[in-house]
Amino acid sequence: MIIGLTGANGSGKTAAADHLRKKGFEFHSLSDEIREESARLKLEPNRENLIQQGNRLRAEFGPAVLAERIKRKLRSDRHYVIDSIRSPYEVESLRETGAFRLLHLDAPRAVRFERVCARGGERAPASFAEFVEQEEREMEGGGAAHQQLRATWRKADETIVNAGSVAELQANIDSIAGGWLMQVKRPDWDEYFMQIARIATLRSNCMKRKVAAVIVKDRRIISTGYNGTPRGVKNCNEGGCPRCNSFADSGTALGDCLCSHAEENAIVQAAYHGIGVRGATLYTTFSPCLICTKIIINAGIEEVAYNLDYPLNEVARGLLAEAGVKVRQIHLS
């Protein structure tokens, strides 16, 4: 879950971020990306400089650049709170993660003015009129490259009017964030096992195409395999396979290939460790070739789930059907 915070100066974003951090959310701020840029240019990190550098970065690298930079630091297995979201393009970029919600913090202008003055520092306005003038100047900006606060707020999933105590704010955050966390969807079993197969492709040493397979029984992985040269043989990417190292055209010189296929390796690994695969489901990132198809049938595997079509699989598909092996394609985003 990624919770983004947006709101005007003095609306309570810092208090909200601090509260979510205590709940286990890791903190990031889009402003930190601007501060890093300002430090590189040896600029004073005051409000005006930060706004100018943010506008420059958006103009040079696109209106969602700050969000794109933050996204590179995020992991799918953690919760995050991200502060200082000031552009609708940043919102749309973060929504691409699939787990993002935007929380808008608001409060009456007079209340926010009092908070900013109480906070003090260089950002404190000399008068309410100055506070209003500064705020209106920052609200709309001058196009996609500038911050657009009001347009950003219109994209919020929830708004909290933070005009009361800190305890009231925290209670509202708990209610909203708790509801969002309950809506987070887990991958179904097919996506879960296929994504694991995708990760297993990273271990492949084949130079032509990286493929992996996992064998599942009773929703438990009993074996994995990826394509590459046999056990004890020099790896493909170290010169072990003459076909791969000659950069042969796809579908040609298959007789020269020394690599074992992912499905074959998954089944053989199970046999090597004395694990039966009869009645199991095999998840593979590519639909199996003819040789692997025959091994799958004879091993007693009942179902094959694949992600992408192997280009030479018409005969293999017919053989699986004739043998009564179920075949399904699983599409991943």
C-alpha angles and dihedrals in degrees: 000000000000117000115194122202125211133165145115126290110291095016094121104261093138092050090048092049092048091051093050091048089058087054091058101269116140113230130233131163127201086215089064088065089055092046090054090052092047091050090051089053091043093239125154107257096231124140096262094049092048092052092048093048091047090053091047093051092049091049093048102039105021135280093276097048096115093052092045091054092049092049090062088064097051129097126202094229096062140067119238139189114203120195134195100041105166107157132064087222089061089052093052092048092052091046088063088074088070094225103071130121126177120219117196116206115203138171137166112285093241091054092049091048090055091049093050092049092048089051090055124184131115093312094060110113120231093227143004089255091056090048091053093045093050093047095049090049090056098042104080106016121193106287140305093328093057131070112270107193101174092047088050094051091053088064094056119125091209137008126209118198099213103197098127138056129322089248090057091049092050092049091052091049091050091052095048098039092045090054092049092050090054089056095055107118124222119215113261119245095267094052091043095055094039092052088052088052089051090054090049090059087072088072093055115112095193113125096206108050130348112226132169138181137195126199116217131193124176088354090301125115109237100172142006133196141176132191121269144104120314124275112288094015123114110271119260092242089052093057098275098129118055094198095053093042092052090056091233118193115266112274094017134105091013090154090066095055114110095184121111115223123246095247091048092049093048092053094043091048090055090050091046089058095039096251119146118227098186110133093013132131120238118211114198132174090224128035109258126266122235096268093049089045091059091048091049092051095047092046090060097243108162102199139029121200116187138179107205131026118252106227095231102044108111095104092041092052091051092049092051090051092049091050092051096246111150115233126197133172117221117201117209127194 
